[in-house]
Amino acid sequence: MTREEAVRQIEQTAEEKLTILDLSDLDLEELPPEIIQCTHLTELYLNINQITQIPETLGQLSNLTLLNLGLNNITQIPEALGQLSNLTLLYLNNNEITQIPEALGQLSNLTELYLEHNKITAIPEALGQLSNLTELYLDHNRITAIPEALGQLSNLKQLGLGRNQITFIPEALGQLLNLTELDFRENQITSIPEAFGQLSNLTELHLSDNQITSIPEALGQLSNLTSLGLGGNQIISIPEALGQLSNLTWLGLTENQITSIPETLGQLSNLILLYLLDNQITSIPEALGQLSNLTTLYLSGNQITSIPEALGQLSNLTTLGLHNNKIISIPEALGQLSNLTELGLSGNQIISIPEALGQLSNLTHLNLNDNEITSIPEALGQLSNLTHLSLHNNKITSIPEALGQLSNLRHLDLANNEITSIPEVLKQLPRLKIYE
């Protein structure tokens, strides 16, 4: 659409007193001044264009309730937008904006404000006046500090401040009692305020990739929390209190300095996903065997020496990752994990594979690379759904004929072993690629 066609559309909208005008994705470099004629407009879509400047005159479209200027090249927000007193939704995401004008604090009916993916360095105190705001997104900016005034946004439900340069979270945010989602991932935050324990409606809390050293006990009060992300920090220990988060389904603590898992985590009866990769954990508590809803357990990159029999009780487990630990043996009990599809135990000190693994009828991926295994049990030939079997860099001398029954096998890695011959029956498997 040419600029002329856009003008024609604007004039038609004005003439017919239409309330909605969609000028999105038209490669417009500017907003034609004729827009001022559209006094009846309630919704104006200008997203996905090449607009660099918002005309001051836009502030005269007093009936606007929705204004979408996302995905443009806008560098500045004019003060005049503060006159749009009926505005409830304002999209300014994915632009080149460096500053938020104080005037936006006048938009008393605003419920949703989208400012993510810009170059904003500061949040004005005035945003604390937006008493009807329920959603505020400021992710992917250059913000260094959060004003105390944000604690006044009593109706706020979702606050996105991820991927900024924030170092400190004010206690005042603990007053946002209606918050359900809070995102602070990828900042430079060193501590979590105790006041967060008051956010009783919070369901998602994301604080991964910061510089946090400890988790306050107060987080155990967040009874509605379903997702807690704390990976990529410098956390040393998990407080017992996290065991009180009865609605938690996802817990991420990857890449920290945690040395032990408290028994209380076994109380998280709704937990589905547990990520504890790349820590300094030495043992797995028996209590984890009580997590009856758990489908995914990642404990790779730790210093674990043994797998407790209790893990065999995790009847819903589909993925178990224990790569790069110091495990010597695999307990027979793992053969009870009837829903397991992926088992990863590479980079350990395992000597033998128990026959019981042959009972894992749903297993598709078995990775035992880089161990001390000397033989493969016949029982593995019962794994009818197995597609990937990795035994690279072990001490295996022969391959049992029984593996020829694995009709779904596509990838068999036997490199760096002491094998002298591969059974013909394996070479006849139609989909199989053998790495020797």
C-alpha positions in Angstrom: 0.0 0.0 0.0 1.3 3.4 -1.0 1.2 6.5 1.3 -1.7 7.8 -1.0 -3.7 4.6 -0.4 -3.1 5.0 3.4 -4.4 8.6 3.2 -7.5 7.4 1.3 -8.1 4.8 3.9 -7.8 7.4 6.7 -10.2 9.8 4.9 -12.7 7.1 4.4 -12.5 6.2 8.1 -13.1 9.8 9.0 -16.0 10.2 6.5 -17.8 7.1 7.7 -17.0 7.8 11.4 -15.4 4.4 11.8 -14.0 3.4 15.2 -11.2 1.0 14.1 -8.4 1.7 11.7 -5.7 -0.8 10.8 -2.6 0.5 9.1 -0.3 -2.2 10.3 2.5 -3.7 8.1 2.3 -1.2 5.3 5.9 0.1 5.3 4.8 3.5 6.4 7.6 5.8 7.3 5.4 8.4 8.8 1.8 8.8 10.0 -0.1 11.0 7.6 -1.3 14.2 9.3 -4.9 13.5 7.9 -5.2 11.0 10.9 -6.4 14.0 13.0 -9.7 13.8 11.1 -10.5 10.4 12.6 -12.1 11.8 15.7 -14.3 8.7 16.3 -11.4 6.3 16.4 -11.2 4.0 19.4 -8.6 1.5 18.1 -5.6 2.5 15.9 -3.1 -0.1 14.7 0.2 1.2 13.3 2.4 -1.7 14.3 5.0 -3.3 11.9 5.9 -0.2 10.0 8.9 2.1 9.6 7.6 5.0 11.5 10.3 7.0 13.3 8.2 9.8 14.9 4.8 10.0 16.6 3.1 13.3 15.7 2.0 15.4 18.7 -1.5 15.7 17.0 -2.1 12.0 17.9 -2.8 13.3 21.4 -6.1 14.9 20.0 -7.7 11.5 19.2 -9.4 11.6 22.6 -11.6 8.5 22.0 -8.7 6.1 21.6 -8.8 3.1 23.9 -6.1 1.1 22.0 -3.0 2.4 20.3 -0.5 0.0 18.8 2.8 1.4 17.6 4.9 -1.7 18.2 7.6 -2.8 15.8 8.5 0.5 14.4 11.7 2.7 14.5 10.3 5.3 17.0 12.9 7.0 19.2 10.8 9.3 21.3 7.3 9.3 22.9 5.7 12.7 22.7 4.3 14.2 25.9 1.0 14.7 24.0 0.2 10.9 24.4 -0.5 11.8 28.0 -3.7 13.5 26.8 -5.3 10.2 25.6 -7.3 9.9 28.8 -9.5 7.0 27.6 -6.5 4.8 26.5 -6.5 1.3 28.1 -3.9 -0.4 25.9 -0.7 1.1 24.6 1.8 -0.8 22.6 5.3 0.7 22.0 7.3 -2.5 22.1 10.2 -3.2 19.7 11.2 0.4 18.9 14.3 2.6 19.6 12.8 4.5 22.5 15.3 5.8 25.1 13.0 7.6 27.5 9.5 7.3 29.0 7.9 10.8 29.4 6.4 11.7 32.8 3.2 12.5 30.9 2.4 8.8 30.5 1.6 8.9 34.2 -1.6 10.8 33.3 -3.1 7.8 31.4 -5.4 7.0 34.4 -7.4 4.4 32.5 -4.4 2.5 31.1 -4.5 -1.3 31.9 -1.7 -2.6 29.7 1.6 -0.9 28.8 4.1 -2.6 26.5 7.5 -1.1 26.3 9.7 -4.2 25.9 12.6 -4.3 23.4 13.6 -0.7 23.5 16.6 1.3 24.8 15.0 2.7 27.9 17.4 3.5 30.7 15.1 4.7 33.5 11.5 4.3 34.7 9.9 7.6 35.7 8.2 7.8 39.2 5.1 9.0 37.4 4.3 5.4 36.2 3.4 4.8 39.8 0.2 6.9 39.2 -1.2 4.3 36.7 -3.6 2.9 39.3 -5.5 0.7 36.8 -2.5 -0.9 35.3 -2.6 -4.7 35.2 0.2 -5.4 32.8 3.6 -3.6 32.5 6.3 -5.0 30.2 9.7 -3.4 30.2 11.9 -6.4 29.3 14.9 -6.1 27.0 15.9 -2.5 27.9 18.8 -0.8 29.7 17.1 0.0 32.9 19.3 0.1 36.0 16.9 0.9 38.8 13.3 0.4 39.8 11.5 3.4 41.5 9.8 2.7 44.8 6.7 4.3 43.2 6.0 1.0 41.2 4.9 -0.4 44.6 1.8 1.8 44.3 0.5 -0.1 41.2 -2.0 -2.1 43.4 -3.9 -3.7 40.4 -0.7 -4.9 38.7 -0.8 -8.6 37.8 2.1 -9.0 35.4 5.4 -7.2 35.6 8.2 -7.9 33.1 11.7 -6.4 33.8 13.8 -9.2 32.4 17.0 -8.6 30.4 17.9 -5.2 31.9 20.8 -4.0 34.1 18.9 -3.9 37.4 21.0 -4.5 40.5 18.5 -4.0 43.3 14.8 -4.8 43.8 13.0 -2.4 46.2 11.0 -3.9 49.1 8.1 -1.8 47.9 7.4 -4.3 45.2 6.2 -6.6 48.0 3.1 -4.4 48.2 1.9 -5.6 44.7 -0.5 -8.1 46.2 -2.3 -8.8 42.9 0.9 -9.8 41.1 0.7 -13.2 39.4 3.8 -13.1 37.2 7.1 -11.4 37.9 10.1 -11.6 35.6 13.5 -10.4 36.5 15.7 -12.8 34.6 19.0 -11.7 33.1 19.8 -8.7 35.3 22.5 -8.1 37.9 20.4 -8.6 41.0 22.2 -9.7 44.1 19.4 -10.4 46.6 15.7 -11.2 46.7 13.7 -9.0 49.1 12.0 -10.7 52.0 8.9 -8.7 51.1 8.3 -11.0 48.2 6.9 -13.5 50.7 3.8 -11.3 50.8 3.0 -11.8 47.1 0.4 -14.4 47.9 -1.2 -14.5 44.4 2.2 -15.0 42.6 2.2 -18.0 40.2 5.4 -17.3 38.3 8.7 -15.9 39.6 11.7 -15.7 37.2 15.0 -14.6 38.6 17.4 -16.7 36.6 20.8 -15.4 35.4 21.5 -12.8 38.1 24.0 -12.7 40.9 21.8 -13.9 43.7 23.6 -15.7 46.6 20.7 -16.9 48.8 17.0 -17.7 48.7 15.0 -16.1 51.5 12.9 -18.5 53.6 10.0 -16.1 53.0 9.5 -17.5 49.5 8.1 -20.6 51.1 4.9 -18.6 51.8 4.1 -18.3 48.1 1.4 -20.9 48.2 0.1 -20.3 44.7 3.5 -20.4 43.0 3.7 -22.8 40.1 7.0 -21.8 38.5 10.2 -20.7 40.2 13.3 -20.0 38.1 16.6 -19.3 39.9 19.1 -20.9 37.5 22.4 -19.1 36.6 23.0 -17.5 40.0 25.4 -18.0 42.9 23.1 -19.8 45.3 24.8 -22.1 47.8 21.8 -23.7 49.5 18.1 -24.4 49.0 16.0 -23.4 52.1 13.9 -26.1 53.7 10.9 -23.7 53.3 10.7 -24.3 49.6 9.1 -27.6 50.5 6.0 -25.7 51.4 5.3 -24.6 47.8 2.6 -27.2 47.4 1.4 -25.9 43.9 4.9 -25.7 42.4 5.2 -27.6 39.1 8.5 -26.2 37.8 11.7 -25.5 39.8 14.8 -24.4 38.0 18.1 -24.2 40.0 20.6 -25.0 37.2 24.1 -23.4 37.3 24.5 -22.5 41.0 26.8 -23.6 43.8 24.3 -25.8 45.6 25.9 -28.7 47.5 22.8 -30.5 48.9 19.1 -31.1 48.2 16.9 -30.8 51.3 14.6 -33.7 52.1 11.7 -31.2 52.2 11.7 -31.0 48.3 10.0 -34.4 48.5 6.9 -32.7 49.7 6.4 -30.9 46.4 3.6 -33.2 45.3 2.7 -31.3 42.2 6.2 -30.9 40.9 6.6 -31.9 37.2 10.0 -30.5 36.2 13.1 -30.3 38.4 16.3 -28.8 37.0 19.4 -29.0 39.2 22.2 -29.3 36.5 25.7 -27.9 37.0 25.9 -27.5 40.8 28.0 -29.2 43.4 25.5 -31.7 44.7 27.0 -34.9 46.1 23.9 -37.0 46.9 20.2 -37.4 45.9 17.8 -37.7 48.9 15.5 -40.7 49.1 12.7 -38.2 49.5 12.7 -37.3 45.8 11.2 -40.7 45.2 7.9 -39.2 46.6 7.5 -36.8 43.7 4.8 -38.8 42.0 4.0 -36.2 39.3 7.6 -35.6 38.3 8.2 -36.1 34.5 11.7 -34.5 34.2 14.6 -34.7 36.5 18.0 -33.2 35.5 20.9 -33.6 37.8 23.8 -33.6 35.3 27.1 -31.9 36.0 27.2 -32.5 39.7 29.3 -34.7 42.0 26.7 -37.4 42.7 28.2 -40.8 43.6 25.1 -43.0 43.8 21.4 -43.2 42.6 19.0 -44.0 45.4 16.6 -47.0 44.9 13.8 -44.6 45.7 14.0 -43.0 42.3 12.4 -46.2 41.0 9.1 -45.0 42.5 8.9 -42.0 40.1 6.2 -43.7 38.0 5.6 -40.6 35.7 9.2 -39.9 35.0 10.0 -39.6 31.3 13.4 -38.0 31.3 16.3 -38.6 33.8 19.5 -36.8 33.2 22.6 -37.8 35.3 25.4 -37.0 32.9 28.8 -36.0 34.2 28.7 -37.2 37.8 30.7 -39.7 39.8 28.1 -42.5 39.7 29.6 -46.1 39.9 26.5 -48.2 39.6 22.9 -48.1 38.3 20.3 -49.5 40.7 18.0 -52.3 39.5 15.1 -50.1 40.7 15.4 -47.8 37.7 13.9 -50.7 35.7 10.6 -49.8 37.3 10.4 -46.4 35.5 7.9 -47.7 33.0 7.3 -44.2 31.4 10.9 -43.4 31.0 11.8 -42.3 27.4 15.3 -40.8 28.0 18.0 -42.0 30.3 21.3 -40.1 30.3 24.3 -41.4 32.3 27.3 -40.5 30.2 30.5 -39.2 31.8 30.3 -41.3 35.0 32.3 -44.3 36.4 29.7 -47.0 35.7 31.1 -50.5 35.3 28.0 -52.5 34.4 24.4 -52.2 33.0 21.8 -54.0 35.1 19.5 -56.5 33.3 16.5 -54.5 34.8 17.0 -51.7 32.2 15.5 -54.1 29.7 12.1 -53.5 31.3 12.1 -49.9 30.2 9.6 -50.6 27.4 9.1 -46.9 26.5 12.8 -45.9 26.4 13.9 -44.2 23.1 17.3 -42.7 24.2 19.9 -44.4 26.3 23.2 -42.6 26.7 26.1 -44.4 28.5 29.0 -42.8 26.8 32.3 -42.2 28.7 32.0 -44.8 31.4 33.9 -48.1 32.4 31.3 -50.5 31.0 32.7 -53.9 29.9 29.6 -55.7 28.6 26.1 -55.1 27.2 23.4 -57.3 28.8 21.1 -59.4 26.4 18.2 -57.7 28.2 18.7 -54.5 26.2 17.4 -56.4 23.2 13.9 -56.0 24.8 13.9 -52.2 24.4 11.6 -52.3 21.4 11.2 -48.5 21.2 14.9 -47.6 21.5 16.1 -45.3 18.7 19.4 -44.1 20.1 21.9 -46.2 22.0 25.2 -44.4 22.8 28.1 -46.4 24.3 31.0 -44.4 23.0 34.3 -44.6 25.0 33.8 -47.6 27.3 35.6 -50.9 27.6 33.1 -53.1 25.7 34.5 -56.2 23.9 31.5 -57.7 22.3 27.9 -56.9 21.1 25.1 -59.3 22.0 23.1 -60.7 19.1 20.0 -59.7 21.0 20.5 -56.1 19.9 19.4 -57.2 16.5 15.8 -57.2 17.8 15.8 -53.4 18.2 13.9 -52.7 15.0 13.5 -49.0 15.8 17.2 -48.4 16.4 18.6 -45.6 14.2 21.8 -44.5 16.0 24.3 -46.9 17.6 27.5 -45.3 18.8 30.2 -47.9 19.7 33.3 -45.8 19.0 36.3 -46.0 21.3 35.7 -49.5 22.7 37.5 -52.8 22.4 35.0 -54.4 20.0 36.5 -56.7 17.3 33.3 -57.5 15.4 29.7 -56.4 15.0 27.0 -59.1 14.6 25.5 -59.4 11.1 22.0 -59.2 12.5 22.7 -55.5 13.5 23.9 -54.6 10.0 20.6 -55.8 8.7 18.5 -53.3 10.7 17.0 -51.0 8.0 17.2 -47.6 9.8 20.4 -48.1 11.7 23.5 -46.1 11.4 26.5 -47.6 13.4 29.4 -45.5 14.6 32.4 -47.7 15.4 
